[in-house]
Amino acid sequence: MLTGNLIRLAPLRDEDVPQLLPWINDRDTALWSAPYHPVSESDHREWAKGVIASSDRVFFVIRRVSDDHVVGTCQLYSIHPVHRTAELQIRIGDATDRGHGLGSEAVRLLLRFAFEDLNLNRVQLHVFADNAAAIRVYEKAGFVREGVLRQAAHIGGKYVDVVLMGILREDYARG
């Protein structure tokens, strides 16, 4: 486990899986990171099995230190052993848990894991250009905007730009 002041990153447990399903099926939450489509309980369980079995992904649940409550998930995926790269993704599930520094601390812990434990050289992510709160979190963690993919996603009935951000080991080390 990776522990900070507010949260810790822990492996996904079977009993965590049902708690994640409402977050996936919450249209407003989903639209911050992907097109919305409902997910059945059986499909969600299959997804969880795939996450656990994946060899190019490290998936964590985000738990509050104070009460062990699951507040979100984060992962490094598309981990490439030759290029030493990965993509980062995070989700704080309930709106009431956002804006309290939990996501910021989770990103910092995940980057520490990426660079110090996995020995990666680069971590990148994609974020919708209108997700200003997430972009602030990523910039505070040391990510740099590297480009914009114009109208790259169709979300909620409209095309949105996608911002590509990255952080290198050397940027993290200077942090």
Backbone as a ProteinNet text record, in pm:
[ID]
protein_1_A
[PRIMARY]
MLTGNLIRLAPLRDEDVPQLLPWINDRDTALWSAPYHPVSESDHREWAKGVIASSDRVFFVIRRVSDDHVVGTCQLYSIHPVHRTAELQIRIGDATDRGHGLGSEAVRLLLRFAFEDLNLNRVQLHVFADNAAAIRVYEKAGFVREGVLRQAAHIGGKYVDVVLMGILREDYARG
[TERTIARY]
82.5	0	87.3	34.3	100.6	15.2	72.2	-6.1	43.1	-53.3	-26.1	-91.7	-112.1	-175.9	-327.1	-389.3	-534.4	-584.9	-508.1	-554.4	-443.4	-483.5	-384.7	-434.5	-340.9	-371.3	-356.7	-462.3	-464.5	-511.6	-476.9	-525.6	-678.1	-734.9	-878.7	-915	-1015.1	-1064.5	-1200.8	-1238	-1368.1	-1481.6	-1474.3	-1582.6	-1588.1	-1483.2	-1483.4	-1561.5	-1568.4	-1622.9	-1765.8	-1857.9	-1994.1	-2001.1	-1911.9	-1914.6	-1877.1	-1797.7	-1753.3	-1861.1	-1953.7	-2055.6	-2140.1	-2190.9	-2270.3	-2191.3	-2061	-1979.5	-1971.1	-1959.8	-1952.9	-2085.6	-2193.8	-2326.8	-2382.7	-2305.7	-2346.1	-2305.8	-2403.1	-2375.7	-2288.4	-2321.7	-2245.8	-2099.6	-2074.9	-1936.8	-1865	-1931.5	-1868.7	-1827	-1907.5	-1879.5	-1753.3	-1695.4	-1568.8	-1452.4	-1472.5	-1358.4	-1390.8	-1518.5	-1552.7	-1696.5	-1730.3	-1871.6	-1951.4	-2073.7	-2156.7	-2227.7	-2221.7	-2310.4	-2327.1	-2449.6	-2473.7	-2395.5	-2352.7	-2276.9	-2354.8	-2374.1	-2445.7	-2354.1	-2414.5	-2336.4	-2245.2	-2295.6	-2212.5	-2095.4	-2118.9	-2009.3	-1907.2	-1956.6	-1867.3	-1778.2	-1835.2	-1755	-1650.2	-1686	-1589.1	-1476.2	-1512.7	-1411.6	-1314.6	-1367.5	-1282.2	-1187.5	-1237.1	-1149.7	-1037	-1070.3	-969.7	-865.4	-909.6	-817.8	-717.8	-767.9	-681.4	-582.4	-625.5	-541.1	-445.9	-466	-388.5	-240.6	-155.7	-11.7	47.7	-28.2	25.5	-48.8	-101.5	-180.1	-158.3	-154.8	-155.1	-274.4	-368.9	-495.2	-506	-544.3	-560.3	-698.1	-750.2	-861.9	-801.5	-868.6	-824.7	-910.5	-845.9	-916.3	-876	-974.9	-943.9	-871	-766.4	-691.6	-779.3	-860.8	-937.2	-1040	-1101.8	-1209.1	-1207.5	-1105.1	-1088.5	-1194.8	-1273.6	-1379.1	-1318.3	-1369.2	-1323.2	-1384.2	-1297.3	-1343.9	-1316.5	-1237.8	-1206.6	-1115.1	-1070.5	-977.7	-871.6	-757.2	-654.5	-572.9	-509.5	-433.4	-324.6	-226.3	-129.1	-158.8	-181.7	-214.4	-131.2	-137.8	-51.9	94.1	131.3	269.7	357.2	455.5	543.5	682.6	727.3	854.3	977.9	970.2	1086.8	1097.2	987.3	987.7	981.7	940.9	925.8	827.3	709.8	603.3	473.8	381.6	248	152.9	24.3	-80	-143.6	-180	-240.1	-387.5	-467.6	-609.7	-654.8	-743.8	-794.6	-941.5	-1015.2	-1155.6	-1187.2	-1238.1	-1295.8	-1445.7	-1503.4	-1638.1	-1750.5	-1761	-1870.8	-1829.8	-1919.8	-1892.3	-1857.3	-1913.1	-1885.9	-1741.5	-1671.5	-1531.8	-1433.8	-1484.9	-1398	-1371	-1255	-1221.6	-1162.5	-1121.2	-1063.6	-917.2	-856.6	-716.3	-691.7	-797.7	-780.5	-721	-774.3	-722.9	-580.8	-550.6	-413.3	-313.9	-349.7	-259.1	-248	-358.1	-353.7	-262.3	-268.5	-181.4	-35.4	-5.6	133.5	183.5	99.9	140	157.8	69	78.3	203.5	238.7	362.3	485	483.1	595.3	611.4	500.8	503.8	557.7	511.7	553.3	703.7	757.6	898	993.1	951.3	1042.4	1030.4	910.5	892.4	891.6	822.9	818.9	934.7	1010.4	1125	1084.5	969.1	925	1001.4	1005.1	1067.2	963.7	842.5	739.8	602.2	518.6	377.9	298.9	197.5	115.3	-31.4	-113.3	-257.5	-328.7	-456.5	-546	-655.9	-690.8	-795.9	-876.9	-1008.6	-1091.5	-1054.6	-1046.2	-1001.1	-1090.4	-1216.8	-1307	-1305.7	-1218.4	-1208.2	-1096.8	-1126	-1025.9	-973.6	-1059.8	-1016.1	-911.3	-934.9	-838.5	-707.6	-715.4	-593.6	-510.3	-575	-501.6	-431	-499.9	-439.3	-315.4	-327.1	-215.1	-98.5	-127.8	-20.3	50.2	-25.6	36.1	127.8	95.3	177.2	300.1	309	426.1	401.9	279.5	248.9	256.3	297.7	309.1	212.8	146.2	60.7	150.6	124.9	209.1	137.1	7.4	-66.9	-215.9	-289	-434.2	-478.7	-560.9	-623.1	-760.5	-772.7	-894.5	-1012.6	-1123.7	-1248.7	-1225.2	-1145.8	-1104.9	-1203	-1300	-1396.5	-1536.9	-1632.6	-1773.4	-1837.8	-1862.8	-1907.5	-2034.2	-2138	-2260.8	-2320.4	-2307.8	-2368.9	-2286.6	-2162.1	-2078	-1933.9	-1858.2	-1716.9	-1638.3	-1541.1	-1456.9	-1310.5	-1229.5	-1085.4	-1030.4	-921.8	-854	-711.8	-672.2	-538.3	-449.4	-333.7	-232.6	-133.6	-111.4	-17.6	81.1	202.5	303.5	397.4	459.2	563.1	675.6	797.3	915.7	977.8	1053.1	1124	1206.1	1275.1	1359.5	1275.8	1154.4	1065.5	1019.9	987	941.8	1053.6	1176.5	1290.6	1320	1295.9	1319.4	1207.1	1084.8	963.4	982.3
-117.9	0	124.8	228.7	358.8	454.1	513	592.9	736.2	827.5	969.6	1019.9	1149.7	1208.3	1185.2	1193	1184.4	1050	991.8	868.9	766.5	646.2	544.4	472.9	426.7	348.5	202.2	126.3	-14.4	-99.8	-228.2	-317.6	-328	-353.6	-376	-509.5	-506.6	-628.4	-662.9	-790.1	-832	-749.6	-720.2	-646.8	-499.7	-448.8	-311.1	-297.4	-403.6	-397.4	-342.6	-388.6	-333.8	-183	-130.6	12.2	96.5	40.8	116.4	126.9	33.1	28.2	155.2	209.9	333.3	449.8	455.9	563.3	551	427.4	404.9	442	416	440.5	579.3	663	801.3	883	922.1	990.7	1114.5	1198.1	1321.8	1293.5	1192	1154.9	1097.3	1009	944.4	1044.9	1148.1	1242.7	1325.8	1322.1	1390.9	1316.6	1187.8	1111.6	1021.3	1004	910.2	932.5	882.8	884.9	797.5	834.9	759.1	644.4	528.9	417.8	331.8	287.3	208.6	77.7	34.3	-89.2	-181.8	-305.5	-402.6	-454.8	-511.3	-566.7	-678.9	-765	-876.3	-824.8	-724.8	-666.6	-599.2	-536.1	-469.1	-571	-683.7	-788.6	-844.6	-863	-910.8	-809.3	-680.5	-575.8	-585.3	-601.9	-609.7	-729.1	-842.2	-958.7	-928.2	-859.4	-822.7	-727.2	-633	-537.4	-610.4	-699.8	-773.4	-861.6	-920.7	-1013.5	-943.6	-817	-746	-737.3	-763.5	-757.2	-620.6	-534	-402.6	-290.1	-321.6	-225.3	-247.6	-138.1	-142.5	-58	-120	-56.1	-48	68.2	89.9	146.7	113.6	189.5	294.9	408.1	518.2	513.6	493.3	484.2	600.4	659.7	761.6	695.1	757	705.2	706.1	808.9	827.6	718.1	664.4	566.5	447.7	437.5	327.1	325.5	431.9	440.8	456.7	382.6	393.6	518.9	609	734.6	742	649	654.8	543.4	556.4	460.3	537	474.5	529.7	414.2	441.2	333.9	388.2	304.1	320	206.6	238.8	135.7	156.2	61.5	61.3	77	6.1	11.3	-60.1	11.9	-43.4	-64.7	-192	-220.1	-172.5	-161.3	-116.6	35.3	102.3	249.2	308.3	224.9	267.3	383.5	362.1	460.7	398.4	484.9	440.9	558.6	527.2	629.4	628.3	745.9	761	795.8	737.1	769.1	768	859.9	868.8	907.4	859.9	897.6	904.2	1019.7	1032	1014.8	912.5	869	963	1000.8	1085.9	1232.1	1315.2	1458.5	1518.4	1464.7	1518.5	1494.9	1401.3	1373.2	1452.5	1526.2	1605.7	1741.8	1797.5	1930.7	1935.7	1820.7	1815.7	1770.5	1762.3	1723.4	1574.4	1494.1	1347.9	1307	1363	1331.9	1379.5	1498.1	1550.8	1458.9	1415	1325.9	1191.2	1141.1	1013.7	1023.3	1133.3	1151.1	1153.8	1225.8	1231.1	1092.4	1016.3	881.2	789.5	801.9	718	751.5	878.4	916.1	865	872	816.7	668.4	596	454.5	432.6	514.8	500.7	518.8	622.9	655	581.1	559.3	497	344.6	291.5	146.6	78.1	138.5	77.5	122.7	223.3	274.8	326.4	390.5	447	574.7	612.5	736.8	843.1	800	895	843.9	935.4	907.7	1014.5	971.8	1067	1042.8	1137.3	1123.7	1207.8	1179.4	1257.3	1311.3	1437.5	1499.6	1591.1	1594.3	1683.4	1827.3	1910.3	2048.4	2129.5	2090.5	2166.2	2116.9	2022	1971	2048	2174.7	2264.9	2215.7	2157.9	2110.5	2000.5	1905.6	1797.4	1850.7	1942.7	1999.6	2068.4	2140.7	2204.3	2100.3	1991.1	1884.2	1829.9	1801.7	1744.7	1842.7	1970	2069.6	2084.5	2084.1	2093	1973.5	1858.8	1738.5	1737.6	1833.7	1842.5	1808.1	1771.6	1742.8	1871.1	1855	1965.7	1938.7	2044.3	2031.3	2012.8	1906.3	1876.6	1897.1	1906.9	1929	1917	1956.3	1947.4	1868.1	1769.1	1691.9	1755.1	1831.3	1907.9	1817.5	1842.3	1769.3	1618.1	1567.8	1427.9	1333	1387.5	1300.6	1357.5	1268.4	1309.3	1275	1377	1359.3	1441.6	1377.2	1448.7	1524.2	1469.6	1529.6	1635.7	1655	1754.8	1705.3	1761.8	1729.4	1816.1	1754.1	1826.3	1802.2	1901.3	1888.1	1802.8	1732.7	1650.2	1702.8	1729.6	1779.7	1661.2	1654.6	1553.6	1618.2	1550.6	1600.1	1489.5	1528	1429.2	1481	1387.1	1419	1317.5	1366.4	1281.6	1258.1	1151	1119	1238.6	1304.8	1418.7	1535	1554.7	1658.2	1620.6	1494.9	1445.3	1460.6	1426.1	1431.7	1573.7	1670.3	1811.4	1865.4	1803.6	1848.7	1906.4
0	0	0	-59.1	-61.6	21.3	123.9	217.9	222.1	215.4	231.1	358	366.7	484.1	485	367.9	357.4	306.4	216.5	148.9	141.7	104.1	69.8	-54.6	-133.8	-253.1	-216.5	-242.1	-201.8	-318.4	-317.7	-423.9	-421	-537.1	-550.5	-486.9	-397.9	-334.2	-393	-385.9	-438	-379.8	-250.1	-185.6	-227.6	-294.2	-344.1	-474.5	-551.6	-687.4	-692.1	-607.3	-615.2	-588.8	-504.5	-475.4	-596.8	-687.7	-804.3	-911.8	-915.5	-1021.2	-1028.3	-918.1	-930.7	-990.7	-965.4	-1021.9	-1173.1	-1221.8	-1366.1	-1431.2	-1361.6	-1417.5	-1387.1	-1319.5	-1296.2	-1419	-1496	-1623	-1603	-1504.2	-1482.7	-1450.1	-1370	-1335.7	-1457	-1528.7	-1644.5	-1750.9	-1772.5	-1880.3	-1858.5	-1737.3	-1715.4	-1779.2	-1812.5	-1864.1	-1981.9	-2015.4	-2123.2	-2168.4	-2285.6	-2324.5	-2228	-2203.5	-2109.9	-2180.8	-2116.6	-2153	-2028.5	-2002.2	-1881.3	-1884.1	-1765.4	-1751.4	-1658.3	-1702.5	-1619.8	-1509.3	-1406.6	-1296.2	-1343.9	-1433	-1481.7	-1566.3	-1650.6	-1728.6	-1637.2	-1532	-1437.1	-1365.3	-1326.9	-1260.5	-1356.6	-1482.4	-1582.5	-1601	-1603.4	-1613.9	-1496.9	-1375.4	-1256.4	-1264.8	-1311.6	-1327.7	-1425.4	-1533.5	-1632.5	-1577.6	-1496.1	-1433.5	-1345	-1264.7	-1172.5	-1248.1	-1359.2	-1434.8	-1531.9	-1558	-1658.7	-1620.7	-1719	-1693.5	-1726.7	-1794.3	-1830	-1757.8	-1639	-1562.7	-1413.9	-1339.4	-1194.1	-1150.8	-1082.6	-1046.6	-894.7	-845.1	-701.9	-671.7	-555.3	-500.9	-408.8	-402	-316.9	-190.5	-75.9	52.8	142.2	207.9	308.3	424.3	472.3	586.4	711.2	727	850.3	877.5	771	794	697.5	612.8	517.3	407.3	395.9	294.8	155.4	57.4	-80.6	-142.2	-189.1	-249.1	-398	-451.2	-593.5	-637.4	-760.2	-819.1	-897.2	-914.8	-1002	-1057.1	-1168.8	-1231.1	-1322.7	-1342	-1448.9	-1545.1	-1671.3	-1768.6	-1895	-1983.8	-2102.8	-2061.8	-1956	-1908.9	-2010.9	-2061.5	-2164.8	-2105.3	-2094.2	-2026.9	-2102.8	-2233.8	-2310.2	-2306.8	-2338.2	-2339.9	-2199.6	-2101.3	-1962.3	-1951.4	-2013.1	-2014	-1962.9	-1924.8	-1884.4	-1896.5	-1894.3	-1890.3	-1752.1	-1705.1	-1573.5	-1588.5	-1500.6	-1496.3	-1350.6	-1316.5	-1180.2	-1184.1	-1084.8	-1069.8	-920.9	-877.9	-744.2	-766.1	-703.5	-737.9	-701.3	-575.8	-530.6	-535.9	-585.1	-594.3	-458.2	-350.7	-216.7	-173.6	-237	-203	-289	-386.6	-473.7	-410	-444.4	-396.8	-257.3	-204	-69.3	-69.5	-188	-197	-207.7	-209	-216.8	-351.3	-458.7	-592	-611.6	-561.1	-572.8	-503.8	-383.3	-311	-381.4	-437.1	-509.6	-631.2	-705	-822.1	-777.8	-669.7	-621.2	-580.4	-509.1	-467.9	-589	-685.4	-805.1	-885.7	-892.6	-962.3	-887.7	-756.3	-678.9	-709.9	-713.7	-746.4	-888.2	-981.8	-1122.3	-1138.7	-1078.1	-1100	-1006	-882.9	-787	-783.3	-799.1	-790.4	-926.3	-1023.5	-1156.8	-1245.3	-1200.5	-1275	-1413.2	-1421	-1548.2	-1577.3	-1704.3	-1746	-1779.7	-1817.6	-1861.5	-1821.6	-1774.5	-1750.3	-1824.8	-1893.8	-1968.2	-1937.8	-1980.2	-1961.8	-2065.8	-2080.7	-2164.7	-2074.7	-2091.7	-2010.5	-2101.5	-2081.3	-2160.7	-2128.4	-2231.3	-2215.9	-2122.9	-2108.3	-2021.6	-1876.5	-1843.7	-1706.9	-1634.5	-1604.4	-1546.4	-1412.3	-1330.3	-1197.5	-1211.4	-1300.8	-1321	-1377	-1471	-1529.7	-1421.8	-1330	-1218.6	-1133.1	-1102.5	-1021.7	-1092.4	-1220.5	-1295	-1304.8	-1328.2	-1336.2	-1201.3	-1091.2	-958	-931.6	-990.1	-971.7	-1062.4	-1154.7	-1241.8	-1387.4	-1423.2	-1563.4	-1645.4	-1771.2	-1865.8	-1980.8	-2025.5	-2144.8	-2266	-2340	-2455.3	-2587.8	-2582.9	-2705.5	-2683.5	-2787.3	-2784.9	-2906.7	-2881.8	-2988.6	-3010.4	-3116.4	-3139.4	-3172.7	-3104.5	-3125.4	-3132.7	-3040.4	-3044.1	-2976.7	-2903.1	-2834.8	-2851.7	-2861.7	-2869.8	-2736.3	-2656.4	-2519	-2496.8	-2449	-2416.2	-2533.2	-2652.4	-2770.6	-2840.2	-2797.8	-2864.7	-2870.2	-2962.6	-2972.1	-2874.4	-2808.8	-2713.6	-2746.9	-2713	-2729.4	-2615.6	-2644.6	-2545.3	-2531.1	-2407.5	-2378.5	-2343.5	-2407.9	-2376.7	-2280.3	-2167.7	-2067.5	-2033.9	-1997.9	-1962.4	-1855.9	-1788.1	-1690.1	-1708.8	-1707.8	-1720.6	-1583.5	-1574.9	-1450.3	-1402.8	-1494.1	-1455.6	-1401.1	-1454.6	-1401.5	-1260.6	-1242.5	-1111.6	-1008.5	-1047.1	-956	-911.4	-1001.1	-967.4	-878.7	-890.1	-825.4	-693.9
[MASK]
+++++++++++++++++++++++++++++++++++++++++++++++++++++++++++++++++++++++++++++++++++++++++++++++++++++++++++++++++++++++++++++++++++++++++++++++++++++++++++++++++++++++++++++++

